Amino acid sequence: MLYGTSEKKKYLKENLSQKRYIHSLNVAEECKKLAIKYGEDPDKAYFAGLLHDICKELPEEKQKAYVLKSNFVVCREELETKSLWHAIAGAYFIKIRFGVEDIDILNSVRFHTVGRAGMTRLEEIVYLGDLISADRDYKDVDRMRKISYTNLNSAMLEAFAYSMKSVVKKGGLVPICTAEGYNFYTRLHREEKNKK
């Protein structure tokens, strides 16, 4: 598959705020760098990173309609958390609007906010690319960037822990797939430590 990005960039530029558009470009660049580092297809990673927030600024009712039409398995916690809808909606949207059939790309967009157990390398790259892109400036971002380019499994565990702490601090609901993802990477981390 050829990853034509010019038409997609045009769409994003016309449908996202300047800030969100810049974020999308930054995430795409970060995903490309991570893909090169970890042996994934850099063009595919750029493409998935570019489109990850395509539905972020759609009206909530439109996002929810896409979520419900999508045929993705969506847990109750996701349905009750509006800020998560854009990822599921985005995966559905790029399938119907741009004809994206690659399940790896669709899942990378779908799970870029919540994560899950057993993510593919591309899904991990988009999840981390969103978290460490150039425009991010949260307290531990430099540490997160360093880990992301050192050990992918450690970075994923750190990212899940960060994400869950953040949700709990805000009094939000933790989706089942996020808890499963945290447990998955915790086990991987333990196995790696036990091998040493």
Residue frames as a rotation matrix with the C-alpha (Angstrom) as fourth column:
MET 1
0.577 0.817 0.000 0.00
0.817 -0.577 0.000 0.00
0.000 0.000 -1.000 0.00
LEU 2
-0.447 -0.656 0.609 1.20
0.606 -0.722 -0.334 3.50
0.659 0.220 0.720 -0.82
TYR 3
-0.009 0.405 -0.914 0.76
0.952 -0.276 -0.132 5.94
-0.305 -0.872 -0.383 2.03
GLY 4
-0.262 -0.021 0.965 -0.33
0.617 -0.772 0.151 9.08
0.742 0.635 0.215 0.20
THR 5
-0.285 0.104 -0.953 -0.15
0.922 -0.243 -0.302 11.82
-0.263 -0.964 -0.027 2.80
SER 6
-0.979 -0.173 0.111 -0.65
0.196 -0.946 0.257 15.04
0.061 0.273 0.960 0.81
GLU 7
-0.291 0.949 0.125 -4.44
0.005 -0.129 0.992 14.60
0.957 0.289 0.032 0.50
LYS 8
0.276 0.373 -0.886 -4.61
0.827 0.378 0.416 13.67
0.490 -0.848 -0.204 4.21
LYS 9
-0.619 -0.558 -0.553 -2.54
0.751 -0.627 -0.208 16.69
-0.231 -0.543 0.807 5.27
LYS 10
-0.841 0.382 0.384 -4.85
-0.061 -0.771 0.634 18.91
0.538 0.509 0.672 3.23
TYR 11
0.136 0.939 -0.316 -7.87
0.311 0.263 0.913 17.40
0.941 -0.223 -0.256 5.00
LEU 12
0.081 -0.176 -0.981 -6.26
0.991 0.116 0.061 17.84
0.103 -0.978 0.184 8.44
LYS 13
-0.874 -0.483 -0.057 -5.23
0.485 -0.874 -0.030 21.43
-0.035 -0.054 0.998 7.71
GLU 14
-0.630 0.702 0.331 -8.80
-0.205 -0.562 0.801 22.27
0.749 0.437 0.498 6.72
ASN 15
0.311 0.892 -0.327 -10.50
0.001 0.344 0.939 20.40
0.950 -0.292 0.106 9.58
LEU 16
0.322 -0.262 -0.910 -8.24
0.926 0.285 0.246 20.81
0.195 -0.922 0.335 12.61
SER 17
0.974 -0.109 -0.197 -7.09
-0.030 -0.930 0.366 23.83
-0.223 -0.351 -0.909 14.58
GLN 18
0.523 -0.848 -0.085 -3.55
-0.536 -0.250 -0.806 25.03
0.662 0.467 -0.586 13.85
LYS 19
-0.069 -0.543 0.837 -2.38
-0.990 0.142 0.011 23.62
-0.125 -0.828 -0.547 17.20
ARG 20
0.445 0.318 0.837 -3.89
-0.322 0.929 -0.182 20.16
-0.836 -0.188 0.516 16.54
TYR 21
0.985 -0.117 -0.131 -2.55
-0.102 0.227 -0.969 20.15
0.143 0.967 0.212 12.98
ILE 22
0.186 -0.969 0.164 0.99
-0.813 -0.246 -0.527 20.90
0.551 -0.035 -0.834 14.22
HIS 23
-0.004 -0.118 0.993 0.57
-0.819 0.570 0.064 18.18
-0.573 -0.813 -0.099 16.87
SER 24
0.839 0.395 0.374 -0.46
-0.120 0.804 -0.582 15.69
-0.531 0.444 0.722 14.15
LEU 25
0.747 -0.638 -0.187 2.64
-0.293 -0.063 -0.954 16.54
0.596 0.768 -0.234 12.08
ASN 26
-0.043 -0.783 0.621 4.85
-0.970 -0.115 -0.212 16.25
0.238 -0.612 -0.754 15.18
VAL 27
0.286 0.224 0.932 3.40
-0.567 0.823 -0.024 12.86
-0.772 -0.522 0.362 16.09
ALA 28
0.996 0.081 -0.026 3.87
-0.065 0.520 -0.852 11.64
-0.056 0.850 0.523 12.51
GLU 29
0.384 -0.923 -0.004 7.56
-0.589 -0.242 -0.771 12.69
0.711 0.298 -0.637 12.62
GLU 30
-0.125 -0.402 0.907 8.06
-0.972 0.232 -0.031 11.04
-0.198 -0.886 -0.420 16.02
CYS 31
0.648 0.456 0.610 6.42
-0.335 0.890 -0.310 7.83
-0.684 -0.004 0.729 14.80
LYS 32
0.890 -0.370 -0.265 8.71
-0.199 0.208 -0.958 7.78
0.409 0.906 0.111 11.78
LYS 33
-0.010 -0.943 0.333 11.80
-0.838 -0.174 -0.518 8.13
0.546 -0.284 -0.788 14.02
LEU 34
-0.016 0.080 0.997 10.58
-0.813 0.579 -0.059 5.41
-0.582 -0.811 0.056 16.39
ALA 35
0.910 0.398 0.116 9.81
-0.239 0.733 -0.637 3.14
-0.338 0.552 0.762 13.43
ILE 36
0.524 -0.806 -0.275 13.36
-0.442 0.018 -0.897 3.54
0.728 0.592 -0.347 12.13
LYS 37
-0.247 -0.623 0.742 14.72
-0.955 0.026 -0.296 2.80
0.165 -0.782 -0.601 15.61
TYR 38
-0.246 0.248 0.937 12.57
-0.589 0.729 -0.348 -0.32
-0.770 -0.638 -0.034 16.09
GLY 39
-0.927 -0.336 0.168 12.49
-0.093 0.638 0.764 -1.78
-0.364 0.693 -0.623 12.57
GLU 40
0.050 0.977 0.207 8.94
0.526 0.150 -0.837 -0.85
-0.849 0.151 -0.507 11.55
ASP 41
-0.124 0.002 0.992 7.93
0.967 -0.225 0.122 0.65
0.223 0.974 0.026 8.19
PRO 42
-0.744 -0.249 -0.620 8.64
0.492 -0.832 -0.256 4.41
-0.452 -0.495 0.742 8.64
ASP 43
-0.891 0.448 0.074 6.11
-0.232 -0.588 0.775 5.48
0.391 0.673 0.628 5.98
LYS 44
-0.113 0.863 -0.492 3.35
0.427 0.489 0.761 3.41
0.897 -0.124 -0.424 7.54
ALA 45
-0.210 -0.045 -0.977 4.22
0.975 -0.083 -0.206 4.77
-0.071 -0.996 0.061 11.00
TYR 46
-0.972 -0.147 -0.184 4.23
0.126 -0.985 0.121 8.36
-0.199 0.094 0.975 9.69
PHE 47
-0.626 0.780 -0.002 0.84
-0.112 -0.087 0.990 7.78
0.772 0.619 0.142 8.06
ALA 48
0.060 0.652 -0.756 -0.74
0.744 0.476 0.469 6.30
0.666 -0.590 -0.457 11.22
GLY 49
-0.453 -0.322 -0.831 0.74
0.834 -0.482 -0.268 9.04
-0.314 -0.815 0.487 13.41
LEU 50
-0.987 0.072 0.140 -0.49
0.008 -0.866 0.500 11.74
0.158 0.495 0.855 11.05
LEU 51
-0.375 0.926 -0.043 -4.09
-0.196 -0.033 0.980 10.50
0.906 0.376 0.194 11.23
HIS 52
-0.699 0.054 -0.713 -4.29
0.580 0.626 -0.521 9.54
0.419 -0.778 -0.468 14.92
ASP 53
-0.641 0.441 -0.629 -6.28
0.395 -0.513 -0.762 12.66
-0.658 -0.737 0.154 15.96
ILE 54
-0.923 0.194 0.333 -8.28
0.266 -0.306 0.914 13.15
0.280 0.932 0.230 12.75
CYS 55
-0.030 0.999 0.042 -11.63
0.491 -0.022 0.871 13.19
0.871 0.046 -0.489 14.61
LYS 56
-0.575 -0.322 -0.752 -10.41
0.811 -0.103 -0.576 14.96
0.108 -0.941 0.320 17.77
GLU 57
-0.906 0.160 -0.393 -12.19
-0.025 -0.945 -0.327 18.25
-0.423 -0.287 0.859 17.02
LEU 58
-0.625 0.781 -0.020 -15.41
0.141 0.138 0.980 16.90
0.768 0.610 -0.197 15.55
PRO 59
-0.120 0.665 0.737 -18.57
-0.886 -0.407 0.222 17.69
0.447 -0.627 0.638 17.55
GLU 60
-0.695 -0.223 0.683 -19.07
-0.627 0.652 -0.426 15.12
-0.350 -0.725 -0.593 20.31
GLU 61
0.271 0.886 0.377 -22.35
-0.484 0.463 -0.743 13.82
-0.832 0.019 0.554 18.89
LYS 62
0.659 -0.130 -0.741 -20.61
-0.715 0.198 -0.670 13.11
0.234 0.972 0.037 15.55
GLN 63
-0.484 -0.875 0.012 -17.75
-0.804 0.439 -0.402 11.31
0.346 -0.204 -0.916 17.32
LYS 64
-0.465 0.356 0.810 -20.22
-0.536 0.615 -0.578 9.20
-0.704 -0.703 -0.095 19.29
ALA 65
0.643 0.732 -0.224 -22.17
-0.599 0.299 -0.743 8.33
-0.477 0.612 0.631 16.13
TYR 66
0.257 -0.654 -0.711 -18.95
-0.769 0.307 -0.560 7.07
0.585 0.691 -0.424 14.50
VAL 67
-0.683 -0.494 0.538 -18.06
-0.728 0.513 -0.454 5.09
-0.052 -0.702 -0.710 17.64
LEU 68
-0.082 0.767 0.637 -21.45
-0.486 0.527 -0.697 3.36
-0.870 -0.367 0.329 17.57
LYS 69
0.794 0.368 -0.483 -21.25
-0.581 0.227 -0.782 2.65
-0.178 0.902 0.394 13.83
SER 70
0.131 -0.953 -0.272 -17.68
-0.991 -0.129 -0.023 1.43
-0.013 0.272 -0.962 13.97
ASN 71
0.810 0.198 -0.552 -18.08
-0.235 0.972 0.004 -2.29
0.537 0.127 0.834 14.80
PHE 72
-0.399 -0.917 -0.014 -15.07
-0.270 0.132 -0.954 -1.97
0.876 -0.377 -0.300 17.13
VAL 73
0.237 0.378 -0.895 -15.43
0.784 0.469 0.406 -3.60
0.573 -0.798 -0.185 20.52
VAL 74
-0.374 -0.268 0.888 -15.86
-0.191 -0.915 -0.356 -0.64
0.908 -0.302 0.291 22.87
CYS 75
-0.539 0.139 -0.831 -16.06
0.758 0.511 -0.406 -1.09
0.368 -0.848 -0.381 26.63
ARG 76
0.498 0.848 -0.184 -18.49
0.820 -0.391 0.419 0.74
0.283 -0.359 -0.889 28.89
GLU 77
0.229 -0.497 -0.837 -15.71
0.625 -0.584 0.518 2.92
-0.746 -0.642 0.177 30.36
GLU 78
-0.821 -0.516 0.244 -14.81
0.498 -0.438 0.749 4.19
-0.280 0.736 0.616 26.88
LEU 79
-0.246 0.824 0.511 -18.45
0.738 -0.182 0.649 4.90
0.628 0.536 -0.564 26.04
GLU 80
0.689 0.543 -0.481 -18.75
0.721 -0.444 0.532 6.91
0.075 -0.713 -0.697 29.26
THR 81
0.091 -0.750 -0.655 -15.57
0.448 -0.557 0.700 8.95
-0.889 -0.358 0.285 28.57
LYS 82
0.904 0.426 -0.047 -16.07
0.166 -0.450 -0.877 11.51
-0.395 0.785 -0.478 25.81
SER 83
0.433 -0.806 -0.403 -12.36
-0.775 -0.562 0.291 12.33
-0.461 0.186 -0.868 25.54
LEU 84
-0.443 -0.598 0.668 -11.72
-0.195 0.791 0.580 8.77
-0.875 0.126 -0.467 24.29
TRP 85
0.505 0.786 0.357 -14.29
0.173 0.313 -0.934 8.77
-0.846 0.533 0.022 21.50
HIS 86
0.582 -0.221 -0.783 -12.07
-0.709 -0.610 -0.354 10.51
-0.399 0.761 -0.512 18.94
ALA 87
-0.509 -0.854 0.112 -9.69
-0.708 0.489 0.509 7.54
-0.489 0.180 -0.853 18.67
ILE 88
-0.424 0.462 0.779 -12.40
0.381 0.871 -0.310 4.98
-0.822 0.165 -0.545 17.89
ALA 89
0.665 0.694 -0.275 -14.19
0.117 -0.461 -0.880 7.48
-0.737 0.553 -0.388 15.64
GLY 90
0.216 -0.687 -0.694 -10.89
-0.814 -0.518 0.261 8.26
-0.539 0.509 -0.672 13.89
ALA 91
-0.737 -0.476 0.480 -10.20
-0.210 0.836 0.507 4.61
-0.642 0.273 -0.716 13.05
TYR 92
0.004 0.837 0.547 -13.71
0.647 0.415 -0.640 4.23
-0.763 0.356 -0.540 11.63
PHE 93
0.678 0.291 -0.675 -13.45
-0.156 -0.841 -0.518 7.54
-0.719 0.457 -0.524 9.75
ILE 94
-0.198 -0.819 -0.539 -10.15
-0.802 -0.180 0.569 6.76
-0.563 0.545 -0.621 7.98
LYS 95
-0.686 0.049 0.726 -11.62
0.262 0.947 0.183 3.44
-0.679 0.316 -0.663 6.89
ILE 96
0.242 0.892 0.382 -14.76
0.762 0.068 -0.644 4.94
-0.600 0.447 -0.663 5.35
ARG 97
0.769 0.082 -0.634 -13.29
-0.148 -0.942 -0.301 8.25
-0.622 0.325 -0.712 4.14
PHE 98
0.146 -0.841 -0.521 -9.85
-0.946 -0.274 0.176 7.17
-0.291 0.467 -0.835 2.90
GLY 99
0.751 0.258 -0.607 -10.43
-0.507 0.815 -0.282 3.45
0.422 0.520 0.743 2.39
VAL 100
-0.354 -0.898 0.262 -7.77
-0.872 0.216 -0.438 2.39
0.337 -0.384 -0.860 4.91
GLU 101
0.672 0.594 -0.441 -8.15
-0.454 0.802 0.388 -1.37
0.585 -0.061 0.809 5.37
ASP 102
-0.237 -0.868 -0.436 -4.84
0.005 0.448 -0.894 -2.14
0.971 -0.214 -0.102 7.09
ILE 103
0.673 0.604 -0.427 -5.91
0.372 0.223 0.901 -3.44
0.640 -0.765 -0.075 10.53
ASP 104
-0.069 -0.792 -0.607 -2.56
0.995 -0.010 -0.101 -2.43
0.074 -0.611 0.788 12.03
ILE 105
-0.843 -0.172 0.510 -3.10
0.232 -0.971 0.057 1.22
0.485 0.167 0.858 11.04
LEU 106
0.078 0.965 0.249 -6.75
-0.110 -0.240 0.965 1.13
0.991 -0.103 0.088 12.13
ASN 107
0.616 0.127 -0.777 -5.82
0.668 0.439 0.601 -0.34
0.418 -0.889 0.186 15.53
SER 108
-0.485 -0.857 -0.171 -2.97
0.849 -0.415 -0.328 2.16
0.210 -0.305 0.929 15.93
VAL 109
-0.655 0.365 0.662 -5.48
-0.201 -0.928 0.313 5.00
0.729 0.072 0.681 15.66
ARG 110
0.344 0.912 -0.225 -8.17
-0.049 0.256 0.965 3.16
0.938 -0.321 0.132 17.65
PHE 111
0.683 -0.079 -0.726 -5.89
0.670 0.464 0.579 2.36
0.291 -0.882 0.370 20.62
HIS 112
-0.158 -0.867 0.472 -3.63
0.479 -0.486 -0.732 5.43
0.864 0.110 0.492 20.69
THR 113
-0.035 0.191 0.981 -5.37
-0.653 -0.748 0.123 6.80
0.757 -0.636 0.151 23.81
VAL 114
0.666 0.468 0.581 -6.25
-0.745 0.378 0.549 3.69
0.038 -0.799 0.600 25.82
GLY 115
-0.484 -0.861 -0.157 -3.70
-0.862 0.500 -0.086 1.10
0.153 0.094 -0.984 24.69
ARG 116
0.745 0.666 -0.006 -4.26
-0.653 0.732 0.191 -2.63
0.132 -0.139 0.982 25.20
ALA 117
0.235 -0.638 0.733 -2.47
-0.323 0.660 0.678 -5.88
-0.917 -0.396 -0.051 25.95
GLY 118
-0.029 -0.327 0.945 -0.45
0.614 0.740 0.275 -7.37
-0.789 0.588 0.179 23.10
MET 119
0.702 0.251 -0.666 -0.16
-0.256 -0.784 -0.565 -4.23
-0.665 0.567 -0.486 21.00
THR 120
0.704 -0.496 0.509 1.67
0.705 0.400 -0.585 -4.57
0.087 0.771 0.631 17.69
ARG 121
-0.321 -0.912 -0.257 4.92
0.890 -0.383 0.246 -2.71
-0.323 -0.150 0.935 17.20
LEU 122
-0.604 0.147 0.783 3.11
0.443 -0.755 0.483 -0.07
0.662 0.639 0.391 15.11
GLU 123
0.531 0.848 -0.002 0.45
0.415 -0.258 0.873 0.40
0.739 -0.464 -0.488 17.80
GLU 124
0.424 -0.473 -0.772 3.18
0.858 -0.064 0.510 0.88
-0.291 -0.879 0.379 20.41
ILE 125
-0.612 -0.732 0.299 4.95
0.790 -0.559 0.252 3.40
-0.017 0.390 0.920 18.17
VAL 126
-0.255 0.598 0.760 1.83
0.282 -0.706 0.650 5.52
0.925 0.380 0.011 17.66
TYR 127
0.715 0.500 -0.488 0.94
0.568 -0.009 0.823 5.30
0.407 -0.866 -0.290 21.38
LEU 128
0.167 -0.757 -0.631 4.40
0.847 -0.217 0.485 6.52
-0.504 -0.616 0.605 22.35
GLY 129
-0.594 -0.399 0.699 4.75
0.757 -0.572 0.317 8.95
0.273 0.717 0.641 19.44
ASP 130
0.280 0.805 0.522 1.64
0.371 -0.593 0.715 10.77
0.885 -0.006 -0.465 20.67
LEU 131
0.836 0.076 -0.544 3.02
0.548 -0.054 0.835 10.89
0.034 -0.996 -0.086 24.22
ILE 132
0.175 -0.897 -0.407 6.52
0.632 -0.215 0.745 12.21
-0.755 -0.387 0.529 23.38
SER 133
0.370 -0.010 0.929 5.97
0.884 -0.305 -0.355 14.39
0.287 0.952 -0.104 20.28
ALA 134
-0.525 -0.786 0.325 7.87
0.689 -0.617 -0.381 17.68
0.500 0.024 0.866 20.05
ASP 135
-0.253 0.502 0.827 4.92
-0.246 -0.860 0.447 19.77
0.936 -0.090 0.341 21.30
ARG 136
0.630 0.480 -0.610 4.51
0.417 0.454 0.788 17.79
0.655 -0.751 0.086 24.54
ASP 137
-0.238 -0.741 0.628 5.80
-0.213 -0.591 -0.778 19.58
0.947 -0.319 -0.017 27.64
TYR 138
0.838 0.544 0.046 4.50
-0.185 0.203 0.962 17.71
0.514 -0.814 0.271 30.70
LYS 139
0.712 -0.522 0.470 6.77
-0.661 -0.271 0.700 17.27
-0.238 -0.809 -0.538 33.72
ASP 140
0.134 -0.696 0.706 8.53
-0.222 0.673 0.705 13.98
-0.966 -0.251 -0.065 32.85
VAL 141
0.922 0.354 -0.156 8.43
-0.222 0.156 -0.962 14.21
-0.316 0.922 0.223 29.05
ASP 142
0.276 -0.892 -0.359 12.23
-0.922 -0.139 -0.363 14.26
0.274 0.431 -0.860 28.62
ARG 143
-0.480 -0.388 0.787 12.56
-0.674 0.737 -0.048 11.11
-0.561 -0.553 -0.615 30.71
MET 144
0.397 0.743 0.539 9.75
-0.093 0.617 -0.782 9.49
-0.913 0.260 0.314 28.70
ARG 145
0.806 -0.167 -0.567 11.50
-0.591 -0.193 -0.783 10.42
0.022 0.967 -0.255 25.44
LYS 146
-0.207 -0.976 0.067 14.75
-0.977 0.204 -0.055 8.89
0.040 -0.077 -0.996 26.66
ILE 147
-0.359 0.139 0.923 13.09
-0.356 0.894 -0.273 5.60
-0.863 -0.427 -0.271 27.70
SER 148
0.680 0.733 -0.025 11.16
-0.266 0.215 -0.940 5.45
-0.684 0.645 0.341 24.41
TYR 149
0.675 -0.503 -0.541 14.43
-0.628 -0.007 -0.778 5.30
0.387 0.865 -0.320 22.49
THR 150
-0.371 -0.822 0.431 16.11
-0.928 0.316 -0.197 2.91
0.026 -0.473 -0.881 24.96
ASN 151
-0.988 0.118 0.102 13.66
0.103 0.985 -0.142 0.05
-0.117 -0.130 -0.985 25.62
LEU 152
-0.617 0.787 -0.004 10.24
-0.353 -0.272 0.895 -0.21
0.704 0.553 0.445 24.02
ASN 153
-0.008 0.641 -0.768 8.70
0.555 0.642 0.530 -2.50
0.832 -0.422 -0.361 26.67
SER 154
-0.503 -0.237 -0.831 9.92
0.847 -0.324 -0.420 -0.28
-0.170 -0.916 0.364 29.52
ALA 155
-0.990 0.138 -0.003 8.58
-0.133 -0.950 0.283 2.76
0.036 0.280 0.959 27.68
MET 156
-0.339 0.922 -0.189 5.18
-0.082 0.171 0.982 1.13
0.937 0.348 0.018 27.26
LEU 157
-0.049 0.278 -0.959 5.01
0.898 0.432 0.079 0.20
0.437 -0.858 -0.271 30.95
GLU 158
-0.784 -0.323 -0.530 6.00
0.527 -0.798 -0.292 3.75
-0.329 -0.509 0.796 31.93
ALA 159
-0.885 0.458 0.082 3.41
-0.274 -0.655 0.705 5.18
0.376 0.602 0.705 29.50
PHE 160
-0.092 0.879 -0.468 0.60
0.325 0.470 0.820 2.97
0.941 -0.077 -0.329 30.85
ALA 161
-0.223 -0.052 -0.973 1.51
0.974 0.021 -0.224 3.86
0.032 -0.998 0.046 34.45
TYR 162
-0.960 -0.174 -0.221 1.57
0.174 -0.985 0.016 7.57
-0.220 -0.023 0.975 33.55
SER 163
-0.660 0.751 0.018 -1.76
-0.231 -0.226 0.946 7.32
0.715 0.620 0.323 31.74
MET 164
0.016 0.698 -0.715 -3.51
0.619 0.555 0.555 5.43
0.785 -0.452 -0.424 34.55
LYS 165
-0.512 -0.265 -0.817 -2.18
0.830 -0.397 -0.391 7.79
-0.221 -0.879 0.423 37.25
SER 166
-0.995 0.095 -0.002 -3.43
-0.089 -0.929 0.360 10.72
0.033 0.358 0.933 35.20
VAL 167
-0.349 0.921 -0.171 -6.92
-0.036 0.169 0.985 9.19
0.936 0.350 -0.026 34.80
VAL 168
0.003 0.314 -0.949 -7.18
0.883 0.444 0.150 8.26
0.469 -0.839 -0.276 38.49
LYS 169
-0.776 -0.391 -0.494 -6.02
0.583 -0.743 -0.328 11.73
-0.239 -0.543 0.805 39.55
LYS 170
-0.879 0.477 0.014 -8.83
-0.403 -0.758 0.513 13.29
0.255 0.445 0.858 37.49
GLY 171
-0.462 0.732 0.501 -11.38
-0.435 0.305 -0.847 10.84
-0.773 -0.610 0.178 38.92
GLY 172
-0.068 0.407 -0.911 -11.90
-0.995 0.045 0.094 9.19
0.079 0.912 0.402 35.54
LEU 173
0.765 0.369 0.527 -12.74
-0.385 0.919 -0.084 5.63
-0.516 -0.139 0.846 34.59
VAL 174
-0.400 -0.912 -0.092 -9.95
-0.716 0.248 0.652 3.25
-0.572 0.326 -0.752 33.56
PRO 175
0.438 0.559 -0.704 -10.97
-0.880 0.428 -0.207 1.23
0.185 0.710 0.680 30.49
ILE 176
0.829 -0.061 0.555 -10.54
-0.161 0.926 0.342 -2.54
-0.535 -0.373 0.758 30.84
CYS 177
0.818 -0.529 0.229 -8.11
0.467 0.376 -0.800 -2.62
0.337 0.761 0.554 27.89
THR 178
0.383 -0.690 0.615 -5.88
-0.508 -0.713 -0.484 -0.03
0.772 -0.127 -0.623 29.63
ALA 179
0.449 -0.168 0.877 -5.71
-0.831 0.281 0.479 -2.10
-0.327 -0.945 -0.013 32.84
GLU 180
0.888 -0.100 0.448 -5.00
0.204 0.960 -0.190 -5.21
-0.412 0.260 0.874 30.75
GLY 181
0.703 -0.654 0.280 -2.27
0.147 -0.251 -0.957 -3.32
0.696 0.714 -0.080 28.87
TYR 182
0.331 -0.562 0.758 -0.66
-0.872 -0.488 0.020 -2.21
0.359 -0.668 -0.652 32.11
ASN 183
0.586 -0.054 0.808 -0.69
-0.493 0.769 0.408 -5.79
-0.643 -0.638 0.424 33.43
PHE 184
0.950 -0.204 0.237 0.67
0.313 0.610 -0.728 -7.12
0.004 0.766 0.643 30.13
TYR 185
0.470 -0.810 0.350 3.67
-0.103 -0.444 -0.890 -4.78
0.876 0.382 -0.293 30.11
THR 186
0.383 -0.305 0.872 4.24
-0.924 -0.117 0.365 -5.28
-0.009 -0.945 -0.326 33.85
ARG 187
0.807 -0.053 0.588 4.55
-0.050 0.986 0.157 -9.04
-0.588 -0.156 0.794 33.21
LEU 188
0.816 -0.526 0.241 6.88
0.357 0.130 -0.925 -8.44
0.455 0.841 0.294 30.23
HIS 189
0.397 -0.656 0.642 9.03
-0.620 -0.708 -0.339 -6.16
0.676 -0.263 -0.688 32.36
ARG 190
0.515 -0.143 0.845 9.23
-0.741 0.422 0.523 -8.79
-0.431 -0.895 0.111 35.13
GLU 191
0.909 -0.151 0.389 10.19
0.290 0.900 -0.327 -11.49
-0.301 0.410 0.861 32.62
GLU 192
0.638 -0.701 0.319 12.95
0.062 -0.367 -0.928 -9.29
0.768 0.612 -0.191 31.20
LYS 193
0.313 -0.506 0.804 14.28
-0.897 -0.435 0.076 -8.61
0.311 -0.745 -0.590 34.72
ASN 194
0.673 0.030 0.739 14.22
-0.452 0.807 0.379 -12.32
-0.585 -0.590 0.557 35.61
LYS 195
0.932 -0.335 0.141 16.27
0.317 0.561 -0.765 -13.19
0.177 0.757 0.629 32.52
LYS 196
0.501 -0.768 0.399 19.11
-0.461 -0.627 -0.628 -10.93
0.733 0.130 -0.668 33.64
